[in-house]
């Protein structure tokens, strides 16, 4: 076994093309780490600066009616995900800012991809997607070439004839391929690890690094098995490449289309449903009187035992505004939960692509561990909405307790708006994201066993001796 490994090692050392490919891939991944850090730093700094400026503008508002301030609104910005510099996931294509105002739950806007020309043209250049796609393809092809070397040269029967054990040859080829692939990936992973700044990030990075190396090792093993099994065929490498493209590029996109067609979900349809629900509830700005508004009015008059709104000890307009907010908040919660359930059902269809290649599974796992998945975007949207409701609720309460019905000229005291704290949502945690990563971990583990079985199968079939 030692002699077989030494022979494989010597053969690889003499292969300058393979060495050059390893060096180029390693350099590309290192550049991706550095570029990702710089891009993330610039994006985070810009959003932090904007958030600070917007908060100062809110706090410095001149005295005005609190409901006018609620309509004046405030912008809040999405914090960076824990490992977003390594894998931005879906976040570049989702809104990074939300305008918070009275009566409306606005959709996040200002996606980073819409203002970054490079990413828009060339796709993601961050470490993890590049490692899984370019590194995975490299592992598969190198594994195939190493596995097919003796078959292509027609010397496989000679090796068997002189007593070389097929199992040892296969193990040596797999081991050397793993070393090559890991040599390309590990320098960039070590550099990326130096940028990890907390225990939560360290846990995420450890899982991501182990899963990434497992993914590369799996594809390398599959490549070796395919090379041994089909290396004698001239079209073997082309077939392997085509299968990789089907599993990584074509089938996942086809399943995206299937999911969208089977479970259609559009923003236009969602907003139409929400607006129809709004029409059945209280509306502060409705012209005339609606049933909901009248019911609220009579309930408030009965509670305070008066006959006219003018006799109330509080501002009824503010109570109506808060009833409006509470009803609309319930509508938003219900309808958006339905839309999110539909999104999850679409994701279940998309996850069928895991059965055709380990790469879609590791890409999903990567985004989950980076914290840059769709659930984080939804969490940001929910936290922004909770902040909006609290802010508008405090404004309505202040108006109700300190003014009278119809007195729209009343203004809050000077400096009142500076009492509101800035938006600061909680960060996602590793413990919270880990359960969502387990299905992808299971899929990746299953593919590892498939690769191992492939090596065992070609060894048992003694492909070396039967080549040609």
Residue pairs with C-beta under 8 A, 6 or more apart in sequence:
1 168
1 171
1 172
4 164
4 168
4 169
4 171
4 172
5 172
5 175
5 176
7 172
8 146
8 172
8 173
8 175
8 176
9 176
11 149
12 18
12 19
12 146
12 176
12 180
13 19
18 142
18 145
18 180
21 138
21 142
22 180
22 183
22 184
23 184
25 134
25 135
25 138
25 184
25 185
26 183
26 184
26 185
26 187
26 188
28 130
28 134
29 127
29 130
29 131
29 135
29 184
29 185
29 187
29 188
30 187
30 188
30 191
32 125
32 126
32 127
32 130
32 131
32 188
33 86
33 127
33 188
33 191
33 192
33 195
34 191
35 125
35 126
36 85
36 86
36 125
36 126
36 127
37 85
37 195
39 85
39 116
40 80
40 84
40 85
41 85
43 80
43 112
44 80
47 77
47 78
47 80
47 96
47 97
48 77
50 75
50 77
50 97
51 75
51 76
51 77
51 422
51 423
54 74
54 75
54 76
55 74
55 422
55 423
58 74
58 417
58 420
59 417
59 418
59 420
60 417
60 418
61 69
61 72
61 417
63 411
63 412
63 413
63 414
63 416
64 72
64 411
64 412
65 399
65 408
65 409
65 410
65 411
65 412
66 318
66 395
66 396
66 398
66 399
66 412
67 102
67 317
67 318
67 321
67 395
67 396
67 399
67 408
69 395
69 412
69 417
70 101
70 102
70 321
70 391
70 392
70 395
70 396
71 101
71 102
72 101
73 99
73 100
73 101
73 102
74 99
74 100
74 391
74 423
75 97
75 98
75 99
75 100
76 97
76 98
76 100
76 384
76 387
76 423
77 96
77 97
77 423
78 91
78 95
78 96
78 97
78 108
78 377
78 380
79 380
79 425
79 427
81 88
81 89
81 91
81 370
81 371
81 372
81 376
81 428
82 198
82 200
82 201
82 204
82 370
82 371
82 427
82 428
82 430
83 201
83 204
83 205
83 208
83 369
83 370
83 371
83 372
84 91
84 370
84 371
84 372
85 126
85 127
85 195
86 126
86 127
86 128
86 192
86 205
86 208
86 366
86 370
87 124
87 126
87 127
87 128
87 129
87 208
87 366
87 367
87 369
87 370
87 372
88 112
88 124
88 126
88 370
88 372
89 366
89 367
89 370
89 371
89 372
89 373
89 374
89 376
90 367
90 372
90 373
90 374
90 377
91 112
91 372
91 376
91 377
92 111
92 112
92 113
92 116
92 119
92 124
93 111
93 113
94 108
94 111
94 374
94 377
95 107
95 108
95 109
95 110
95 111
96 108
96 110
96 111
96 112
97 108
97 109
97 110
98 106
98 107
98 108
98 109
98 380
98 381
98 384
99 106
99 109
100 106
100 384
100 387
100 388
100 391
101 388
102 321
102 325
102 392
103 284
103 285
103 324
103 325
103 328
104 328
105 328
105 329
105 332
105 336
105 385
105 388
107 267
108 377
108 380
108 381
108 384
112 119
113 119
113 120
114 120
118 125
119 125
123 129
124 130
127 188
127 192
128 208
128 212
128 366
128 370
129 363
129 366
131 185
131 188
131 212
131 216
132 212
132 215
132 359
132 362
132 363
132 366
133 248
133 359
135 181
135 184
135 185
135 212
135 216
136 215
136 216
136 219
136 244
136 248
136 359
136 362
137 219
137 244
137 248
138 181
138 184
139 177
139 181
139 216
139 217
139 219
139 220
139 223
140 219
140 220
140 222
140 223
140 240
140 244
141 223
141 237
141 240
141 241
142 177
142 180
142 181
142 220
142 223
143 174
143 177
143 181
143 219
143 220
143 221
143 222
143 223
143 224
143 225
143 226
143 227
144 223
144 224
144 226
144 227
144 231
144 236
144 237
144 240
145 223
145 227
145 237
146 173
146 176
146 177
146 223
146 224
146 227
147 170
147 173
147 177
147 223
147 224
147 225
147 226
147 227
147 228
147 229
147 231
148 227
148 228
148 230
148 231
148 232
148 236
148 237
149 227
149 231
150 156
150 159
150 169
150 231
150 464
150 467
151 227
151 228
151 231
151 232
151 463
151 464
151 467
151 468
152 231
152 232
154 467
154 468
156 463
156 464
156 465
156 467
156 468
157 464
157 465
157 467
157 468
159 169
159 464
160 166
160 462
160 464
160 465
164 464
166 458
166 459
166 462
166 463
166 464
166 465
167 459
169 464
170 224
170 228
170 455
170 458
170 459
171 455
173 224
173 227
173 228
174 220
174 221
174 224
174 455
177 220
177 221
177 223
177 224
178 217
178 220
178 221
180 220
181 216
181 217
181 220
182 213
182 216
182 217
185 212
185 213
185 216
186 213
189 209
189 212
189 213
192 205
193 205
193 209
196 202
196 205
200 427
200 429
200 430
203 430
204 369
204 370
204 371
204 430
204 433
205 369
207 365
207 369
207 434
207 437
208 365
208 366
208 369
208 370
211 362
211 365
211 366
211 369
211 441
211 444
212 362
212 366
214 444
214 445
214 448
215 358
215 359
215 362
215 444
217 448
217 451
218 358
218 444
218 447
218 448
218 450
218 451
219 358
219 359
219 451
221 448
221 451
221 452
221 454
221 455
222 450
222 451
222 454
223 240
224 455
225 451
225 454
225 455
225 457
225 458
226 236
226 240
226 454
227 236
228 458
228 463
228 464
229 458
229 461
229 463
230 236
230 239
230 240
231 467
232 467
232 468
233 239
244 357
246 356
246 357
247 353
247 356
247 357
247 359
247 360
248 357
248 359
248 360
251 353
251 356
251 357
252 350
252 353
252 360
255 349
255 350
255 352
255 353
256 350
258 349
259 345
259 346
259 347
259 349
259 350
260 346
262 346
262 349
263 342
263 345
263 346
263 349
265 339
265 342
265 343
265 346
270 335
270 336
270 339
273 335
274 331
274 332
274 335
277 331
277 334
277 335
278 327
278 328
278 331
280 292
281 292
281 324
281 327
281 328
281 331
282 290
282 292
282 293
282 296
282 320
282 323
282 324
282 327
283 290
283 292
283 293
283 324
284 317
284 320
284 321
284 324
286 293
289 297
292 327
293 320
296 319
296 320
296 323
297 309
297 316
297 320
300 312
300 316
300 319
301 307
301 308
301 309
301 312
304 311
304 312
304 313
304 314
306 312
309 316
309 405
309 406
310 404
310 405
310 406
312 404
312 405
314 400
314 401
314 404
314 405
315 399
315 400
315 401
315 402
315 403
315 404
315 405
315 407
316 405
317 399
317 405
317 406
317 408
318 396
318 397
318 399
318 400
318 403
319 396
319 400
321 392
321 396
321 399
322 393
322 396
322 397
322 400
325 389
325 392
325 393
325 396
329 385
329 389
332 385
340 378
343 374
347 374
350 360
351 360
351 361
351 364
351 439
353 360
354 360
354 361
354 364
354 440
354 443
355 443
357 447
358 443
358 444
358 447
358 448
361 440
361 443
361 444
361 447
362 440
362 444
364 373
364 440
365 437
365 440
365 441
365 444
367 373
368 433
368 436
368 437
368 440
369 433
369 437
371 427
371 428
371 433
373 433
373 436
375 433
375 436
376 428
379 425
379 428
380 425
383 423
383 425
383 426
384 423
384 425
387 423
387 425
391 420
394 420
398 412
398 416
399 410
399 412
402 410
402 412
403 410
404 410
